[in-house]
């Protein structure tokens, strides 16, 4: 029968108390002098033992296989004495994948076992163990515990490999989703750009012969180095001359906005100011040419 949480916590506390009572420390010294037969070196030895236990406890790693000797056995758990004086708790639900009625069905005091370190609680000086995770097949702890112990390291290695593979697969899946989202967002942004329209933006980065999103020919006159022509953080206007959805790029040109060749070098503010007017004039001229061509075809 399963214990209620409060009863279970009380049982764990009682087991820990019993374990602590087994530590061999000397009794306190009488105020009238040392008691006859009392070893005054006992407390110091006990402190050294406690320090050694703490050092061993800090060396335990979650996911490691550790050998131990079964100590106290109760219905719902078994206390396991590990190397260095550390005691681990093997709870009923962590014994096997198959149902186990009582811990005493499989364990007795003094029995050597192997277990997996599930969790280390430094603040409580507590170690949670599991033989369930060492089973090659569910229920092997009930059928052949020794086989489980013999294969413990191999089982844990395969378990770690599966966990690594699962983490890698999950990371790849997440990266693929992020890439799809980036591609979708990029495609969505690119749809907003049309060839021939004027757009405004801020120079983000650049090289000697090209700026991010800029046409290398930014003026009808020769420009030897773009960093001397436009600076990072500068607001500019440019005409969209090409949209490349495959590479996710938009090619721009300020050269196409010049009223006179070289205006971008002489007075770029005027080029930006007249950009929309120039675009409107080009659109009007284009419409007039189309109308003339249609009239010529009808004639």
The 8 nearest C-alpha neighbors of each residue, nearest first, counted from 0:
[[1, 2, 100, 101, 75, 74, 3, 99],
 [2, 0, 3, 75, 7, 4, 100, 74],
 [3, 1, 7, 6, 4, 0, 5, 75],
 [2, 4, 6, 5, 7, 1, 8, 0],
 [5, 3, 7, 6, 8, 2, 9, 1],
 [4, 6, 8, 7, 3, 9, 2, 10],
 [7, 5, 9, 3, 8, 4, 2, 10],
 [8, 6, 4, 10, 9, 5, 2, 3],
 [9, 7, 11, 5, 10, 6, 4, 12],
 [8, 10, 6, 12, 7, 11, 13, 5],
 [9, 11, 7, 13, 8, 12, 6, 14],
 [12, 10, 8, 14, 13, 9, 15, 7],
 [11, 13, 9, 15, 10, 14, 8, 16],
 [14, 12, 16, 10, 15, 11, 9, 17],
 [15, 13, 17, 11, 16, 12, 18, 10],
 [14, 16, 18, 12, 13, 17, 19, 11],
 [17, 15, 13, 19, 14, 18, 20, 12],
 [16, 18, 20, 14, 15, 19, 13, 21],
 [19, 17, 15, 16, 20, 21, 14, 22],
 [18, 20, 16, 21, 17, 22, 15, 14],
 [21, 19, 17, 18, 22, 16, 23, 15],
 [20, 22, 19, 18, 23, 17, 16, 24],
 [21, 23, 20, 19, 24, 18, 45, 49],
 [24, 22, 21, 25, 45, 41, 20, 42],
 [23, 25, 42, 45, 41, 22, 26, 44],
 [24, 26, 41, 42, 27, 38, 23, 37],
 [27, 25, 28, 24, 37, 42, 41, 38],
 [28, 26, 29, 25, 42, 33, 34, 39],
 [27, 29, 33, 30, 26, 34, 32, 39],
 [30, 28, 31, 32, 33, 34, 27, 26],
 [29, 31, 32, 28, 33, 27, 34, 26],
 [32, 30, 29, 33, 28, 34, 35, 27],
 [33, 31, 29, 30, 34, 28, 35, 27],
 [32, 34, 28, 29, 35, 37, 31, 30],
 [35, 33, 37, 36, 29, 32, 28, 31],
 [34, 36, 37, 33, 38, 32, 29, 28],
 [35, 37, 34, 38, 33, 39, 25, 26],
 [38, 36, 35, 34, 39, 25, 33, 26],
 [39, 37, 40, 41, 36, 25, 42, 35],
 [38, 40, 41, 37, 42, 25, 33, 28],
 [41, 39, 38, 43, 42, 44, 25, 45],
 [40, 42, 25, 44, 39, 38, 43, 24],
 [43, 41, 45, 44, 24, 25, 40, 46],
 [44, 42, 46, 45, 40, 41, 47, 39],
 [43, 45, 47, 41, 46, 42, 48, 40],
 [46, 44, 42, 48, 43, 47, 24, 41],
 [47, 45, 49, 43, 48, 44, 42, 50],
 [46, 48, 44, 50, 45, 49, 51, 43],
 [47, 49, 45, 51, 46, 50, 44, 52],
 [48, 50, 46, 52, 47, 51, 45, 53],
 [49, 51, 47, 53, 48, 52, 46, 54],
 [52, 50, 48, 54, 49, 53, 55, 47],
 [51, 53, 49, 55, 50, 54, 84, 83],
 [52, 54, 56, 50, 51, 55, 49, 57],
 [55, 53, 51, 57, 56, 52, 50, 58],
 [56, 54, 52, 58, 53, 57, 83, 51],
 [55, 57, 53, 58, 54, 59, 52, 85],
 [56, 58, 54, 55, 59, 53, 121, 60],
 [59, 57, 55, 56, 60, 54, 53, 52],
 [60, 58, 56, 57, 61, 55, 119, 63],
 [61, 59, 63, 62, 58, 116, 119, 57],
 [60, 62, 116, 117, 63, 118, 119, 59],
 [61, 63, 116, 115, 117, 60, 64, 155],
 [64, 62, 116, 61, 115, 60, 65, 59],
 [63, 65, 115, 114, 116, 152, 113, 62],
 [66, 64, 114, 113, 63, 115, 67, 116],
 [67, 65, 113, 112, 114, 81, 64, 68],
 [66, 68, 81, 80, 112, 111, 79, 113],
 [67, 69, 111, 80, 79, 110, 109, 112],
 [68, 70, 79, 108, 109, 110, 78, 80],
 [69, 71, 108, 78, 79, 109, 80, 68],
 [70, 72, 78, 77, 108, 69, 73, 79],
 [73, 71, 77, 78, 103, 76, 70, 107],
 [74, 72, 76, 75, 77, 102, 71, 103],
 [73, 75, 101, 102, 76, 103, 72, 91],
 [74, 76, 91, 73, 102, 101, 90, 77],
 [77, 75, 90, 91, 73, 89, 102, 74],
 [76, 78, 72, 89, 71, 73, 88, 79],
 [77, 79, 88, 71, 70, 87, 69, 89],
 [78, 80, 69, 87, 70, 68, 86, 67],
 [81, 79, 86, 68, 67, 85, 69, 70],
 [82, 80, 67, 85, 86, 84, 79, 83],
 [83, 81, 84, 85, 67, 80, 66, 55],
 [82, 84, 52, 85, 55, 81, 51, 56],
 [83, 85, 52, 82, 81, 86, 80, 55],
 [86, 84, 81, 83, 52, 80, 82, 56],
 [87, 85, 80, 79, 81, 84, 78, 88],
 [88, 86, 126, 79, 78, 127, 128, 80],
 [87, 89, 78, 127, 128, 77, 90, 126],
 [90, 88, 128, 77, 76, 129, 78, 127],
 [91, 89, 76, 93, 92, 88, 75, 77],
 [90, 92, 75, 76, 93, 94, 102, 89],
 [91, 93, 90, 94, 95, 99, 96, 131],
 [94, 92, 129, 131, 90, 91, 95, 130],
 [93, 95, 131, 130, 91, 92, 129, 90],
 [96, 94, 131, 97, 93, 138, 140, 130],
 [95, 97, 137, 138, 131, 98, 94, 93],
 [96, 98, 138, 95, 137, 99, 141, 140],
 [97, 99, 100, 96, 95, 138, 92, 94],
 [100, 98, 101, 97, 91, 95, 102, 94],
 [99, 101, 98, 102, 104, 0, 74, 91],
 [102, 100, 74, 103, 104, 99, 75, 91],
 [101, 103, 74, 104, 76, 105, 75, 91],
 [102, 104, 106, 101, 105, 107, 74, 72],
 [103, 105, 102, 101, 106, 100, 99, 107],
 [106, 104, 103, 102, 107, 141, 101, 140],
 [107, 105, 103, 104, 102, 110, 108, 69],
 [106, 108, 110, 103, 109, 72, 69, 105],
 [107, 109, 70, 69, 110, 71, 72, 106],
 [108, 110, 69, 68, 70, 107, 111, 106],
 [109, 111, 69, 68, 108, 107, 112, 106],
 [112, 110, 68, 67, 69, 109, 113, 66],
 [113, 111, 67, 66, 68, 110, 114, 148],
 [112, 114, 66, 148, 65, 67, 64, 115],
 [113, 115, 130, 129, 65, 64, 128, 66],
 [114, 116, 64, 129, 128, 63, 117, 62],
 [115, 117, 128, 61, 62, 63, 118, 127],
 [118, 116, 128, 127, 61, 115, 62, 129],
 [117, 119, 127, 61, 116, 126, 120, 128],
 [118, 120, 126, 121, 125, 127, 61, 117],
 [119, 121, 125, 123, 122, 124, 126, 118],
 [122, 120, 124, 123, 119, 125, 57, 56],
 [121, 123, 120, 124, 125, 119, 126, 57],
 [122, 124, 125, 121, 120, 126, 119, 15],
 [125, 123, 121, 122, 120, 126, 56, 119],
 [124, 126, 120, 123, 119, 87, 127, 121],
 [127, 125, 87, 119, 118, 88, 120, 128],
 [126, 128, 118, 88, 117, 87, 116, 89],
 [129, 127, 116, 89, 117, 115, 88, 114],
 [130, 128, 93, 115, 131, 114, 89, 94],
 [131, 129, 114, 94, 133, 132, 115, 93],
 [130, 132, 95, 94, 93, 129, 133, 134],
 [131, 133, 130, 134, 129, 115, 93, 95],
 [134, 132, 130, 131, 151, 154, 147, 135],
 [133, 135, 136, 132, 147, 131, 139, 137],
 [136, 134, 154, 133, 137, 147, 139, 150],
 [135, 137, 134, 139, 138, 96, 133, 140],
 [138, 136, 96, 139, 134, 97, 135, 95],
 [137, 139, 97, 140, 141, 96, 95, 136],
 [140, 138, 142, 141, 143, 134, 137, 136],
 [141, 139, 144, 138, 143, 142, 95, 147],
 [140, 142, 139, 138, 143, 144, 105, 95],
 [141, 143, 139, 140, 144, 138, 146, 145],
 [142, 144, 146, 145, 139, 140, 141, 147],
 [145, 143, 140, 147, 146, 139, 148, 141],
 [146, 144, 148, 147, 143, 149, 140, 112],
 [145, 147, 149, 144, 148, 143, 150, 139],
 [146, 148, 144, 145, 150, 149, 134, 151],
 [147, 149, 151, 145, 146, 150, 113, 144],
 [150, 148, 146, 147, 151, 145, 152, 153],
 [149, 151, 147, 153, 148, 152, 154, 146],
 [150, 152, 148, 154, 133, 153, 149, 147],
 [153, 151, 155, 154, 150, 156, 64, 149],
 [154, 152, 156, 150, 155, 151, 157, 158],
 [153, 155, 151, 157, 152, 156, 150, 133],
 [156, 154, 158, 152, 157, 153, 159, 151],
 [157, 155, 153, 159, 158, 154, 152, 160],
 [158, 156, 160, 154, 155, 159, 161, 153],
 [157, 159, 155, 161, 156, 160, 154, 162],
 [160, 158, 162, 156, 161, 157, 155, 163],
 [161, 159, 157, 163, 162, 158, 164, 156],
 [162, 160, 164, 158, 159, 163, 165, 157],
 [161, 163, 159, 165, 160, 164, 166, 158],
 [164, 162, 166, 160, 165, 161, 167, 159],
 [163, 165, 161, 167, 162, 166, 168, 160],
 [164, 166, 162, 168, 163, 167, 161, 169],
 [167, 165, 169, 163, 164, 168, 170, 162],
 [166, 168, 170, 164, 169, 165, 171, 163],
 [167, 169, 165, 171, 166, 170, 164, 172],
 [168, 170, 172, 166, 167, 171, 165, 173],
 [171, 169, 167, 173, 172, 168, 166, 174],
 [172, 170, 174, 168, 173, 169, 175, 167],
 [171, 173, 169, 175, 170, 174, 168, 176],
 [172, 174, 176, 170, 175, 171, 169, 177],
 [175, 173, 177, 171, 176, 172, 178, 170],
 [176, 174, 178, 172, 173, 177, 171, 179],
 [177, 175, 173, 179, 178, 174, 180, 172],
 [176, 178, 174, 180, 179, 175, 181, 173],
 [179, 177, 181, 175, 180, 176, 174, 182],
 [180, 178, 176, 182, 177, 181, 183, 175],
 [179, 181, 177, 183, 178, 182, 184, 176],
 [182, 180, 178, 184, 183, 179, 185, 177],
 [183, 181, 185, 179, 180, 184, 186, 178],
 [184, 182, 180, 186, 181, 185, 187, 179],
 [183, 185, 187, 181, 182, 186, 180, 188],
 [186, 184, 182, 188, 187, 183, 181, 189],
 [187, 185, 189, 183, 188, 184, 182, 190],
 [186, 188, 184, 185, 190, 189, 183, 191],
 [187, 189, 185, 186, 190, 191, 184, 192],
 [190, 188, 186, 191, 192, 187, 185, 244],
 [191, 189, 187, 188, 192, 186, 193, 185],
 [190, 192, 189, 188, 193, 187, 186, 242],
 [193, 191, 190, 189, 194, 242, 239, 188],
 [194, 192, 196, 195, 191, 239, 242, 190],
 [193, 195, 239, 240, 196, 241, 192, 242],
 [194, 196, 239, 238, 240, 193, 197, 278],
 [197, 195, 238, 239, 194, 193, 198, 278],
 [196, 198, 238, 237, 239, 195, 236, 275],
 [199, 197, 237, 236, 238, 196, 200, 239],
 [198, 200, 236, 235, 237, 197, 234, 201],
 [201, 199, 234, 235, 236, 202, 198, 237],
 [200, 202, 234, 233, 232, 203, 235, 199],
 [201, 203, 231, 232, 233, 204, 234, 200],
 [204, 202, 231, 232, 201, 211, 205, 210],
 [205, 203, 211, 231, 202, 210, 206, 232],
 [204, 206, 210, 211, 209, 207, 203, 226],
 [207, 205, 209, 208, 210, 226, 225, 204],
 [206, 208, 224, 225, 209, 226, 205, 210],
 [209, 207, 206, 225, 215, 224, 210, 223],
 [210, 208, 215, 206, 205, 207, 213, 225],
 [209, 211, 205, 213, 206, 212, 204, 208],
 [212, 210, 205, 213, 204, 203, 209, 202],
 [211, 213, 250, 251, 210, 249, 214, 248],
 [214, 212, 251, 210, 211, 250, 252, 215],
 [213, 215, 252, 251, 216, 217, 250, 209],
 [216, 214, 209, 217, 208, 213, 210, 252],
 [217, 215, 214, 218, 254, 252, 219, 222],
 [218, 216, 254, 253, 215, 252, 214, 219],
 [217, 219, 254, 220, 216, 261, 263, 253],
 [218, 220, 260, 261, 254, 221, 217, 216],
 [221, 219, 261, 218, 260, 222, 264, 217],
 [220, 222, 223, 219, 218, 216, 261, 217],
 [223, 221, 224, 220, 225, 218, 228, 217],
 [224, 222, 221, 225, 208, 207, 227, 228],
 [225, 223, 207, 226, 222, 227, 208, 228],
 [224, 226, 228, 227, 207, 208, 229, 209],
 [227, 225, 228, 229, 224, 230, 207, 206],
 [228, 226, 225, 224, 229, 230, 223, 222],
 [227, 229, 225, 226, 230, 224, 222, 264],
 [230, 228, 226, 227, 225, 233, 231, 202],
 [231, 229, 233, 226, 232, 228, 202, 227],
 [230, 232, 202, 233, 203, 204, 229, 205],
 [231, 233, 202, 201, 203, 230, 234, 204],
 [234, 232, 202, 201, 231, 230, 235, 229],
 [235, 233, 201, 200, 202, 232, 236, 199],
 [236, 234, 200, 199, 201, 233, 237, 271],
 [237, 235, 199, 198, 271, 200, 197, 253],
 [236, 238, 253, 252, 197, 198, 251, 199],
 [237, 239, 197, 252, 251, 196, 195, 240],
 [240, 238, 251, 194, 195, 196, 241, 250],
 [239, 241, 194, 251, 250, 195, 238, 252],
 [240, 242, 250, 194, 239, 249, 243, 251],
 [241, 243, 249, 248, 244, 250, 194, 240],
 [242, 244, 248, 245, 247, 246, 249, 241],
 [245, 243, 247, 246, 242, 248, 186, 189],
 [246, 244, 243, 247, 248, 186, 242, 182],
 [247, 245, 248, 244, 243, 249, 242, 185],
 [246, 248, 244, 245, 243, 185, 249, 186],
 [249, 247, 243, 246, 242, 250, 244, 212],
 [248, 250, 242, 241, 212, 243, 251, 239],
 [251, 249, 241, 212, 240, 214, 213, 239],
 [252, 250, 239, 213, 214, 238, 240, 237],
 [251, 253, 214, 238, 237, 254, 217, 255],
 [252, 254, 237, 217, 256, 255, 238, 218],
 [255, 253, 218, 217, 256, 252, 257, 219],
 [254, 256, 253, 257, 252, 238, 237, 218],
 [257, 255, 253, 254, 274, 270, 258, 238],
 [258, 256, 259, 254, 262, 255, 270, 260],
 [257, 259, 256, 260, 262, 270, 277, 273],
 [258, 260, 257, 262, 261, 219, 256, 263],
 [261, 259, 219, 262, 257, 220, 258, 218],
 [260, 262, 220, 264, 263, 219, 218, 259],
 [261, 263, 265, 264, 266, 257, 259, 260],
 [264, 262, 267, 261, 265, 266, 218, 270],
 [265, 263, 262, 261, 266, 267, 218, 228],
 [264, 266, 262, 263, 267, 261, 268, 269],
 [267, 265, 268, 262, 269, 263, 264, 270],
 [266, 268, 263, 270, 269, 262, 271, 264],
 [269, 267, 271, 270, 266, 272, 263, 273],
 [268, 270, 272, 267, 271, 266, 273, 262],
 [271, 269, 267, 273, 268, 272, 257, 274],
 [272, 270, 274, 268, 269, 273, 236, 267],
 [273, 271, 269, 270, 274, 268, 275, 276],
 [272, 274, 276, 270, 271, 275, 277, 269],
 [275, 273, 271, 277, 276, 272, 256, 270],
 [276, 274, 278, 277, 273, 279, 197, 272],
 [275, 277, 279, 273, 278, 274, 280, 272],
 [278, 276, 280, 274, 275, 279, 273, 281],
 [277, 279, 275, 281, 276, 280, 282, 274],
 [278, 280, 276, 282, 277, 281, 275, 283],
 [279, 281, 277, 283, 278, 282, 284, 276],
 [282, 280, 284, 278, 283, 279, 285, 277],
 [281, 283, 285, 279, 284, 280, 278, 286],
 [284, 282, 280, 286, 285, 281, 279, 287],
 [285, 283, 281, 287, 282, 286, 280, 288],
 [286, 284, 282, 288, 283, 287, 281, 289],
 [285, 287, 289, 283, 288, 284, 282, 290],
 [288, 286, 290, 284, 285, 289, 291, 283],
 [289, 287, 291, 285, 290, 286, 292, 284],
 [290, 288, 292, 286, 287, 291, 293, 285],
 [289, 291, 287, 293, 288, 292, 286, 294],
 [292, 290, 288, 294, 289, 293, 295, 287],
 [291, 293, 295, 289, 290, 294, 288, 296],
 [292, 294, 296, 290, 295, 291, 289, 297],
 [295, 293, 291, 297, 296, 292, 298, 290],
 [296, 294, 292, 298, 293, 297, 291, 290],
 [295, 297, 293, 294, 298, 292, 291, 290],
 [298, 296, 294, 295, 293, 292, 291, 290],
 [297, 295, 296, 294, 293, 292, 291, 290]]
